[in-house]
Every structure is written in C-alpha cells, then in structure tokens.
Amino acid sequence: MMFDPTIYDNLKVGFENHLYDLDNLDELISITDRKDQLEMAHMSREFTLQFCLRDCPEVTGEIVLSTSLEELATEILEIPGGQAGCRLRLRFGMMIKEPEIQCPAISSVLQQSWPEQRRVQHIHYIFEEQPATYDVTTEVHFDRSVNEDQMGDIPDLCEHMVNVLNELLQLHN
C-alpha cells in the first residue's frame, strides 16, 4: 500500500520548496529555523519555517502550518461533511526600542498587507529589568481552513512576506 500524503504534508512541502528556492537559488532570504512537531497529547502537528532577508537577521518571518487530530481524521477516514484542512499563521519578529511608536507602525504594515486577516501583536521583556529593547512578535491569522486549493497561492504569499520583511526592516532601522 502506498502512502497518501495529507493536505498538511502537501502544503508543508509546497512551502518548503518555495522558501528553500528563495534561499538557495534566488538568495533573497536565509532559512534560520525549521520545526516539524507532532504533539502526542493532542495528536496534532505543527510545521514552522523561519527566515530572514539575506544578511538581515534583525527581522524574521515565519510560516506556521498546523493541523488537528480532527482535521487529519476527517481527511484520512474520508468523513462526510467533515472539515479537512490546516490552519495557517504568518509570524514576524523583531527587536524594537520604542514600542509606542513602532508597534502601531508594524501593525499598519501588516494591516495594509493582509486587511482581511486577524492580527495579534505580543511584546516581550523582562519585568524586573529596565528594557533597552523589546521583543515584538506579530502574527497574521488566517481564521479559516486551508487546503490544496490554496497551493497556487504559496509563491505569491512567500514573495509578499519577503516584501513585508523589507518594509519592517525599514521600521527597524
């Protein structure tokens, strides 16, 4: 019997192929981290591929693809009326010095890029210390299931993320 890849597997490979091409062939980005995790307690999977612009590690972008046991089971068992697919988030990270000014500017860049999607911004610092810099992570949530129908969108999405990294780098400097 042959292995039939899931929607999650197919999308993961699609993102990997395109992002590694932007790294190795086009030399626009550098892949800085990769995770492919199986959560045994919930039987869910999550794939994360982090990158930055070539020679500009100050701002990072990440593709976060996840799927639940329910979504996997619906697909594998071909449950009628079930919702097979994955969840997609885009994550951007950078260190900033002026959160009152830079956080709204970051939010504005992502609002212009993905106006229909929910955005969440997190600021991290050590409370006891007077922070000189703040670690800001901003996520763009696609609050719907994605599947192979969106496979053709991967190149445009990845290249759009590269453009957003360029805009965020301008805010960082």
Secondary structure, DSSP 8 states (H G I E B T S, - for coil): ------HHHHHHHHHHHHHHHHHHTS-SEEEEEEEEEEETTTTEEEEEEEEEETTEEEEEEEEEEEE-HHHHHHHHTT-TT----EEEEEEEEEEES-HHHHHHHHHHHHHHH-TTSEEEEEEE--TTS--SSEEEEEEEEEEEEE-GGGGGGHHHHHHHHHHHHHHHHHHH-
